[in-house]
Amino acid sequence: MVELSEDTGSRPVEHDVWMRDLDLDSTCTSSDSCTETEESPPQSPQLGVHYTRLTQEAAHRQRTTRLVSLDRDDNNPDINNNAVAANNGGIRPWVLLVIFWVVQLVISSTISSNGVNASSSDQVTDTGENNGGSGNSAHKGGKSYNQQYFRQLLPIKDPSKAPGAVVTERMTEARRLMLRKEAKDMFLHGYHGYLNNAFPKDELNPVACSGRGPDRQNPNNINVNDVLGDFSLTLIDALDTLAVMREPELFHQAIDMVKRYVHDFNINSRVQVFEVNIRVLGALLSGHLYASDPALKSVVKGYKGELLTMAEDLGKRLMKAFENTPTGIPWPRVNLRKGVLHDESSETCAAGAGSLLLEFGVLSRLTGDRSYEVIEAFHPRLARDS
C-alpha cells in the first residue's frame, strides 16, 4: 500500500524522498555515502515509472550543469550569460548559418537534378513540329515540354486552398448589383466634387480642394500642360460615363455646360496630341453617339450635333501635328491655336500615331470627311511611297 500525502492527494510520499536523494545540490563526502543514498527501484509498476522519469531529469540537469561550467568565464559575465542561454535551449549563430547553407545546398541540388536543364538526358526540345510551328507543345519519347518542366508541381485539386490564394465571394446577381452601385456612387462622388470645387477648370486638385488648369508660368511643365488645356477637361471626359451609368439628367446637363462654357478649341494651349485625342476627342465622339443614336437608349431631346461639331474643330487642330514631320509620325505636341511651334521637340513614339486610328477613323465616318483616316492627308511623301 502506497501512502498519499495530504496536500496533493495524488503524489506518493516516496516522491519527496527520491527527490532529496537525487538532488544535485547535495554533496557526497565519500563514495560510500553516495552509494548508501541510492535506492533500488520500487517494486510497484506505477512507482517505477515515476522513479525512472525522475532519474532521467536528474541526469539531464547534471549534464547541463557540466556544460555551463565548461563555458564559464569569470572575467567576462557576458560570455557566461550566453553560455547559459545556449545550453538551456538557445542556438548559436554559427549553427544557424551552417543549417542555412546545408538547406541551400540541398535545394540547389534538387533543382539541378529534377528541373529542366541543358544537360538533362531527357530534355525535350520544343521545335513546334506538333503545333503548327508555334513551338509550344513538341513531344519526344511520349513526354511533352510542359510535363517535363512542371513535373515537380503537384496538381491543385482545390484552388481556394492553394498557397497565396484569395478566396472571394461567389458572384451572384445580388452581389453584381451591389458592386455596380458602389462603382456608380464612387464616380458620382468624384464628379460632383469636381463640379462643386473645380469647374470650369480642367480638374480638381484633391489636396487644395480647388480647380487647376495649365501651368502658364512654366510652359515646360509637361506633366500638367500635356493634358490640361483650359477646356474643362473633366467635364468633357465624363460625358460618355454619365450616359453609360444611365444618368440621363446629368448627361443632358453636362452637354449643355460643354456647349455653354467650352464653345470651341481656339485656345492658346500647347497640349500633347496623344492625351487630347483619347480624352477629349474620344469623349466628344462617344458623347455625340450616345446623345443621337436611339439604339444606345440615351438620346437627348433638342440635341443638334453640337458635340460632333466641336470634335471636328478639335480634329482639324490636331491634324497640324502631321505637317512637316520627317517620318509621318505626328509631332508629340501642338498648340491648339498656332499649330506646331518652331522649337517643338521631336521625341515621340509609334503609339503617338497608332492610337489615333480609332478616334480619327470614327470622326471621318461621322463627318464624311476622309481626310482624318486617309494617309494622303497625313503625309504626302508616305502616300507616294505606298
Contacts in CASP RR format, 6 or more apart in sequence:
PFRMAT RR
TARGET T0000
AUTHOR 0000-0000-0000
METHOD contacts of the structure
MODEL  1
MVELSEDTGSRPVEHDVWMRDLDLDSTCTSSDSCTETEESPPQSPQLGVH
YTRLTQEAAHRQRTTRLVSLDRDDNNPDINNNAVAANNGGIRPWVLLVIF
WVVQLVISSTISSNGVNASSSDQVTDTGENNGGSGNSAHKGGKSYNQQYF
RQLLPIKDPSKAPGAVVTERMTEARRLMLRKEAKDMFLHGYHGYLNNAFP
KDELNPVACSGRGPDRQNPNNINVNDVLGDFSLTLIDALDTLAVMREPEL
FHQAIDMVKRYVHDFNINSRVQVFEVNIRVLGALLSGHLYASDPALKSVV
KGYKGELLTMAEDLGKRLMKAFENTPTGIPWPRVNLRKGVLHDESSETCA
AGAGSLLLEFGVLSRLTGDRSYEVIEAFHPRLARDS
2 12 0 8 1.000
2 13 0 8 1.000
2 14 0 8 1.000
2 44 0 8 1.000
2 46 0 8 1.000
2 47 0 8 1.000
3 12 0 8 1.000
3 13 0 8 1.000
4 10 0 8 1.000
4 11 0 8 1.000
4 12 0 8 1.000
4 13 0 8 1.000
5 11 0 8 1.000
5 12 0 8 1.000
5 13 0 8 1.000
5 16 0 8 1.000
12 47 0 8 1.000
12 50 0 8 1.000
14 42 0 8 1.000
14 47 0 8 1.000
15 50 0 8 1.000
15 54 0 8 1.000
18 39 0 8 1.000
18 50 0 8 1.000
18 51 0 8 1.000
18 54 0 8 1.000
19 54 0 8 1.000
20 26 0 8 1.000
21 37 0 8 1.000
21 38 0 8 1.000
21 39 0 8 1.000
22 54 0 8 1.000
22 55 0 8 1.000
22 58 0 8 1.000
24 58 0 8 1.000
24 61 0 8 1.000
24 62 0 8 1.000
24 65 0 8 1.000
28 34 0 8 1.000
28 37 0 8 1.000
41 47 0 8 1.000
41 48 0 8 1.000
41 51 0 8 1.000
41 52 0 8 1.000
42 48 0 8 1.000
42 51 0 8 1.000
64 87 0 8 1.000
64 88 0 8 1.000
67 83 0 8 1.000
67 87 0 8 1.000
68 83 0 8 1.000
68 84 0 8 1.000
68 87 0 8 1.000
71 79 0 8 1.000
71 80 0 8 1.000
71 83 0 8 1.000
71 86 0 8 1.000
71 87 0 8 1.000
72 79 0 8 1.000
72 80 0 8 1.000
72 83 0 8 1.000
73 79 0 8 1.000
73 80 0 8 1.000
74 80 0 8 1.000
86 92 0 8 1.000
114 151 0 8 1.000
114 152 0 8 1.000
115 149 0 8 1.000
115 151 0 8 1.000
115 152 0 8 1.000
116 123 0 8 1.000
116 148 0 8 1.000
116 149 0 8 1.000
117 123 0 8 1.000
122 143 0 8 1.000
122 148 0 8 1.000
123 148 0 8 1.000
124 138 0 8 1.000
124 139 0 8 1.000
124 140 0 8 1.000
124 143 0 8 1.000
124 144 0 8 1.000
124 145 0 8 1.000
124 148 0 8 1.000
125 138 0 8 1.000
125 140 0 8 1.000
126 135 0 8 1.000
126 136 0 8 1.000
126 137 0 8 1.000
126 138 0 8 1.000
126 145 0 8 1.000
127 133 0 8 1.000
127 135 0 8 1.000
127 138 0 8 1.000
128 134 0 8 1.000
128 135 0 8 1.000
128 136 0 8 1.000
128 137 0 8 1.000
128 138 0 8 1.000
129 138 0 8 1.000
130 137 0 8 1.000
130 138 0 8 1.000
130 139 0 8 1.000
131 137 0 8 1.000
131 138 0 8 1.000
136 145 0 8 1.000
137 144 0 8 1.000
137 145 0 8 1.000
137 146 0 8 1.000
138 144 0 8 1.000
138 145 0 8 1.000
156 162 0 8 1.000
159 165 0 8 1.000
160 167 0 8 1.000
169 175 0 8 1.000
184 245 0 8 1.000
187 241 0 8 1.000
187 245 0 8 1.000
188 247 0 8 1.000
190 204 0 8 1.000
191 234 0 8 1.000
191 238 0 8 1.000
191 242 0 8 1.000
191 250 0 8 1.000
193 204 0 8 1.000
194 203 0 8 1.000
194 204 0 8 1.000
194 234 0 8 1.000
194 235 0 8 1.000
195 235 0 8 1.000
197 204 0 8 1.000
197 209 0 8 1.000
197 210 0 8 1.000
197 211 0 8 1.000
198 204 0 8 1.000
198 205 0 8 1.000
198 210 0 8 1.000
198 211 0 8 1.000
198 212 0 8 1.000
198 234 0 8 1.000
199 211 0 8 1.000
199 232 0 8 1.000
199 234 0 8 1.000
199 235 0 8 1.000
199 257 0 8 1.000
200 232 0 8 1.000
200 235 0 8 1.000
200 261 0 8 1.000
201 210 0 8 1.000
201 211 0 8 1.000
201 212 0 8 1.000
201 213 0 8 1.000
201 232 0 8 1.000
202 211 0 8 1.000
202 212 0 8 1.000
202 213 0 8 1.000
202 214 0 8 1.000
202 227 0 8 1.000
202 228 0 8 1.000
202 229 0 8 1.000
202 230 0 8 1.000
202 231 0 8 1.000
202 232 0 8 1.000
202 233 0 8 1.000
202 234 0 8 1.000
203 211 0 8 1.000
203 212 0 8 1.000
203 213 0 8 1.000
203 228 0 8 1.000
203 233 0 8 1.000
203 234 0 8 1.000
204 210 0 8 1.000
204 211 0 8 1.000
204 212 0 8 1.000
204 234 0 8 1.000
205 211 0 8 1.000
205 212 0 8 1.000
212 224 0 8 1.000
212 228 0 8 1.000
213 224 0 8 1.000
213 228 0 8 1.000
213 229 0 8 1.000
213 230 0 8 1.000
214 224 0 8 1.000
214 225 0 8 1.000
214 228 0 8 1.000
214 229 0 8 1.000
214 230 0 8 1.000
214 269 0 8 1.000
215 221 0 8 1.000
215 224 0 8 1.000
215 225 0 8 1.000
215 228 0 8 1.000
219 225 0 8 1.000
219 270 0 8 1.000
222 272 0 8 1.000
222 333 0 8 1.000
225 269 0 8 1.000
225 270 0 8 1.000
225 271 0 8 1.000
226 271 0 8 1.000
226 272 0 8 1.000
226 275 0 8 1.000
226 333 0 8 1.000
227 233 0 8 1.000
227 271 0 8 1.000
227 272 0 8 1.000
227 275 0 8 1.000
227 276 0 8 1.000
227 279 0 8 1.000
228 271 0 8 1.000
229 267 0 8 1.000
229 269 0 8 1.000
229 271 0 8 1.000
229 276 0 8 1.000
229 336 0 8 1.000
230 267 0 8 1.000
230 269 0 8 1.000
231 262 0 8 1.000
231 265 0 8 1.000
231 267 0 8 1.000
231 269 0 8 1.000
231 280 0 8 1.000
232 257 0 8 1.000
232 258 0 8 1.000
232 261 0 8 1.000
232 262 0 8 1.000
233 279 0 8 1.000
233 280 0 8 1.000
235 254 0 8 1.000
235 257 0 8 1.000
235 258 0 8 1.000
235 261 0 8 1.000
235 262 0 8 1.000
236 258 0 8 1.000
236 262 0 8 1.000
236 279 0 8 1.000
236 280 0 8 1.000
236 283 0 8 1.000
236 284 0 8 1.000
237 279 0 8 1.000
237 280 0 8 1.000
237 283 0 8 1.000
238 254 0 8 1.000
238 283 0 8 1.000
239 251 0 8 1.000
239 254 0 8 1.000
239 255 0 8 1.000
239 258 0 8 1.000
239 283 0 8 1.000
239 284 0 8 1.000
239 286 0 8 1.000
239 287 0 8 1.000
239 290 0 8 1.000
239 307 0 8 1.000
240 283 0 8 1.000
240 286 0 8 1.000
240 287 0 8 1.000
240 290 0 8 1.000
242 250 0 8 1.000
242 251 0 8 1.000
242 254 0 8 1.000
243 251 0 8 1.000
243 286 0 8 1.000
243 287 0 8 1.000
243 290 0 8 1.000
243 291 0 8 1.000
243 296 0 8 1.000
243 298 0 8 1.000
244 290 0 8 1.000
246 298 0 8 1.000
248 298 0 8 1.000
248 300 0 8 1.000
251 290 0 8 1.000
251 291 0 8 1.000
251 298 0 8 1.000
251 300 0 8 1.000
252 300 0 8 1.000
252 301 0 8 1.000
255 287 0 8 1.000
255 291 0 8 1.000
255 300 0 8 1.000
255 303 0 8 1.000
255 306 0 8 1.000
255 307 0 8 1.000
258 306 0 8 1.000
258 307 0 8 1.000
258 310 0 8 1.000
259 306 0 8 1.000
262 310 0 8 1.000
264 310 0 8 1.000
264 313 0 8 1.000
265 310 0 8 1.000
265 313 0 8 1.000
265 314 0 8 1.000
265 317 0 8 1.000
265 336 0 8 1.000
266 336 0 8 1.000
266 337 0 8 1.000
267 336 0 8 1.000
267 337 0 8 1.000
268 335 0 8 1.000
268 336 0 8 1.000
268 337 0 8 1.000
268 338 0 8 1.000
269 335 0 8 1.000
269 336 0 8 1.000
269 337 0 8 1.000
270 333 0 8 1.000
270 334 0 8 1.000
270 335 0 8 1.000
270 336 0 8 1.000
270 341 0 8 1.000
271 333 0 8 1.000
271 334 0 8 1.000
271 335 0 8 1.000
271 336 0 8 1.000
272 332 0 8 1.000
272 333 0 8 1.000
273 318 0 8 1.000
273 321 0 8 1.000
273 330 0 8 1.000
273 331 0 8 1.000
273 332 0 8 1.000
273 333 0 8 1.000
273 334 0 8 1.000
273 352 0 8 1.000
273 356 0 8 1.000
274 332 0 8 1.000
274 351 0 8 1.000
274 352 0 8 1.000
274 355 0 8 1.000
274 356 0 8 1.000
276 314 0 8 1.000
276 318 0 8 1.000
277 318 0 8 1.000
277 355 0 8 1.000
277 356 0 8 1.000
277 359 0 8 1.000
277 360 0 8 1.000
278 355 0 8 1.000
278 359 0 8 1.000
280 314 0 8 1.000
281 311 0 8 1.000
281 314 0 8 1.000
281 315 0 8 1.000
281 318 0 8 1.000
281 359 0 8 1.000
281 363 0 8 1.000
282 311 0 8 1.000
282 359 0 8 1.000
282 362 0 8 1.000
284 307 0 8 1.000
284 308 0 8 1.000
284 310 0 8 1.000
284 311 0 8 1.000
284 314 0 8 1.000
285 307 0 8 1.000
285 308 0 8 1.000
285 311 0 8 1.000
285 359 0 8 1.000
285 362 0 8 1.000
285 363 0 8 1.000
285 366 0 8 1.000
287 307 0 8 1.000
288 305 0 8 1.000
288 307 0 8 1.000
288 308 0 8 1.000
288 311 0 8 1.000
288 366 0 8 1.000
289 296 0 8 1.000
290 296 0 8 1.000
290 298 0 8 1.000
291 298 0 8 1.000
291 299 0 8 1.000
291 300 0 8 1.000
291 303 0 8 1.000
291 305 0 8 1.000
291 307 0 8 1.000
292 299 0 8 1.000
292 300 0 8 1.000
292 303 0 8 1.000
292 305 0 8 1.000
293 299 0 8 1.000
308 366 0 8 1.000
308 367 0 8 1.000
311 363 0 8 1.000
311 366 0 8 1.000
312 363 0 8 1.000
312 367 0 8 1.000
312 369 0 8 1.000
314 336 0 8 1.000
315 360 0 8 1.000
315 363 0 8 1.000
315 372 0 8 1.000
317 334 0 8 1.000
317 336 0 8 1.000
317 337 0 8 1.000
317 339 0 8 1.000
318 330 0 8 1.000
318 334 0 8 1.000
318 356 0 8 1.000
319 371 0 8 1.000
319 372 0 8 1.000
319 377 0 8 1.000
319 378 0 8 1.000
320 334 0 8 1.000
320 339 0 8 1.000
320 340 0 8 1.000
321 330 0 8 1.000
321 331 0 8 1.000
321 332 0 8 1.000
321 333 0 8 1.000
321 334 0 8 1.000
321 339 0 8 1.000
321 340 0 8 1.000
322 328 0 8 1.000
322 330 0 8 1.000
322 331 0 8 1.000
322 377 0 8 1.000
322 378 0 8 1.000
322 379 0 8 1.000
323 340 0 8 1.000
324 340 0 8 1.000
325 331 0 8 1.000
325 379 0 8 1.000
328 353 0 8 1.000
328 378 0 8 1.000
328 379 0 8 1.000
328 381 0 8 1.000
328 382 0 8 1.000
329 348 0 8 1.000
329 349 0 8 1.000
329 350 0 8 1.000
329 352 0 8 1.000
329 353 0 8 1.000
330 348 0 8 1.000
330 352 0 8 1.000
330 353 0 8 1.000
330 356 0 8 1.000
330 378 0 8 1.000
331 340 0 8 1.000
331 344 0 8 1.000
331 346 0 8 1.000
331 348 0 8 1.000
332 344 0 8 1.000
332 345 0 8 1.000
332 346 0 8 1.000
332 347 0 8 1.000
332 348 0 8 1.000
332 352 0 8 1.000
333 340 0 8 1.000
333 344 0 8 1.000
333 345 0 8 1.000
334 340 0 8 1.000
334 344 0 8 1.000
335 341 0 8 1.000
357 373 0 8 1.000
360 372 0 8 1.000
360 373 0 8 1.000
361 372 0 8 1.000
361 373 0 8 1.000
363 369 0 8 1.000
363 372 0 8 1.000
363 373 0 8 1.000
364 370 0 8 1.000
364 371 0 8 1.000
364 372 0 8 1.000
364 373 0 8 1.000
364 374 0 8 1.000
365 373 0 8 1.000
370 377 0 8 1.000
371 377 0 8 1.000
375 382 0 8 1.000
375 383 0 8 1.000
375 386 0 8 1.000
376 383 0 8 1.000
END
